[in-house]
Amino acid sequence: MTNRQAEATQQVRYPKRIRVPGFVSEEDVGLGEVVKRATSIVGVRPCGGCQRRAAALNRWITLTPRGQ
């Protein structure tokens, strides 16, 4: 493995930040947490796969309040 390949595998990927006015309170919320809350309100019980999905979505997109 070359140095360039080693650097590429060690890069940290930050979630995309999307500003959503009126939807998010004072703190950042991951997309996985939003989906988890919505499905629990509907009556879907969380499982291990749900936790992995929520973690993956949280790493992908973060919803932020408008002012930040």
Backbone torsions as a table, in degrees:
resi	resn	phi	psi	omega
1	MET	NA	131.6	179.9
2	THR	-82.5	168.6	179.3
3	ASN	-61.2	-38.3	-179.4
4	ARG	-63.9	-41.2	178.7
5	GLN	-66.9	-39.8	179.2
6	ALA	-64.1	-40.8	178.2
7	GLU	-65.6	-38.8	-178.6
8	ALA	-66.4	-34.7	-179.6
9	THR	-77.2	-19.3	-178.2
10	GLN	-96.8	-0.4	180.0
11	GLN	-67.1	141.7	178.8
12	VAL	-94.3	128.4	177.9
13	ARG	-101.8	120.1	178.8
14	TYR	-91.7	149.2	179.8
15	PRO	-68.1	150.1	173.3
16	LYS	-69.3	138.3	-178.8
17	ARG	-103.8	122.6	179.9
18	ILE	-116.6	126.4	178.9
19	ARG	-86.4	125.8	-179.6
20	VAL	-127.5	99.3	-177.8
21	PRO	-68.7	135.5	175.7
22	GLY	81.2	-14.3	-177.2
23	PHE	-94.3	-36.1	-175.6
24	VAL	-105.3	139.7	179.2
25	SER	-74.5	-136.5	-174.4
26	GLU	-82.3	-15.1	-174.0
27	GLU	-121.3	161.6	176.5
28	ASP	-67.4	143.2	178.8
29	VAL	-132.2	129.8	177.9
30	GLY	-74.7	151.4	179.7
31	LEU	-60.8	-34.7	177.9
32	GLY	-62.6	-37.7	178.0
33	GLU	-67.4	-37.4	178.8
34	VAL	-64.7	-44.9	179.4
35	VAL	-65.1	-39.5	179.8
36	LYS	-62.4	-43.0	178.8
37	ARG	-65.8	-43.2	-178.4
38	ALA	-63.8	-43.3	-179.1
39	THR	-70.0	-33.4	178.6
40	SER	-70.1	-33.3	177.1
41	ILE	-65.0	-37.0	-179.8
42	VAL	-73.3	-23.4	177.3
43	GLY	115.5	8.9	178.2
44	VAL	-81.6	123.9	179.6
45	ARG	-82.4	134.9	-178.5
46	PRO	-71.7	149.1	177.3
47	CYS	-131.0	-174.0	179.3
48	GLY	-62.9	-38.6	177.9
49	GLY	-64.9	-35.7	178.1
50	CYS	-63.9	-40.3	179.3
51	GLN	-64.7	-41.6	178.3
52	ARG	-66.4	-40.3	178.2
53	ARG	-63.0	-46.0	-179.5
54	ALA	-61.7	-41.5	179.2
55	ALA	-64.7	-41.2	179.0
56	ALA	-65.4	-42.9	178.9
57	LEU	-67.3	-35.7	176.9
58	ASN	-64.1	-36.6	177.3
59	ARG	-70.8	-24.5	-174.0
60	TRP	-85.1	-51.0	-174.2
61	ILE	-137.2	136.8	174.6
62	THR	-121.9	129.8	177.2
63	LEU	-92.7	130.4	-177.0
64	THR	-121.7	155.7	174.7
65	PRO	-66.3	161.9	-174.5
66	ARG	-63.3	-36.8	-173.9
67	GLY	-73.1	-12.0	-174.4
68	GLN	-94.4	NA	NA
